[in-house]
Amino acid sequence: MAIRNIVQEGDEILRKKAREVDVIDEKIQILIDDMIETMHDSNGVGLAAQQVGILKRIVIIDLYDDEGTFILINPVIIKTKGEHEVEEGCLSFPNKYGTLVRPKEVEVEALDREGNKIKIKAKELFAQAICHEVDHLNGELFVDKVLPGTIHFVNPQEDPKEE
C-alpha cells in the first residue's frame, strides 16, 4: 500500500466525470488499498478516485466507527429523503469549509470490492459523505453548492485555546 498525493483545488481532473469500473482486477484492488491509506493518513472521512488522479468511479468512506471502511464501486444514489444544512470541507480544498444543503438520508447501489452488488441506506454524516463523494465522480465540487457567504477558512496552526 502507498500514500498517494491528493489532487488540490484548481486541478482540472476534479471537474471531469469518472468512468465506470468494468473489471475489478488487481490494479483496482491496489488503488482501493492506496485510497484507504491516503484517506486515513489525511484524517478524511471520504475520498474519490479523482482526488488521487484516477478517473474511475470508486469512493471510500470511513466514519471511524465500528462499521469500518466502505468501498463503493460505480455508486448510484437511487433515493434521497429530507434536507438539512451541513458544514462541509474536502481534502482537495485544505482548510476551506462552507455550509450547504444535503439530503438527511440516501440510498445508494454500488459494487463492493469483490464485485458484489450492495445497497446501503445511510443517514446524517454517512449520507452527506456519500453525496459529497458521488458529486466528485460527476465532476461536481462542494464549493459549487455552498450557500452564499458561508465559505470560511480554518488555519490548522491556530489553536483557539491559546490566546
Buried (B, 14 or more C-beta within 10 A) or exposed (E): EEBBEBBEEEBEBBEEEBEEBEEBEEEBEEBBBBBBBBBBEEEBBBBBBBBBEBBBBBBBBBBEEEEEBBBBBBBEBEEBEEEEEBEBBBBBBBEBBBBBEBBBBBBBBBBBBEEEEBEBEBEEBBBBBBBBBBBBBBBBBBBEBBEEEEBEEEEEEEEEEEE
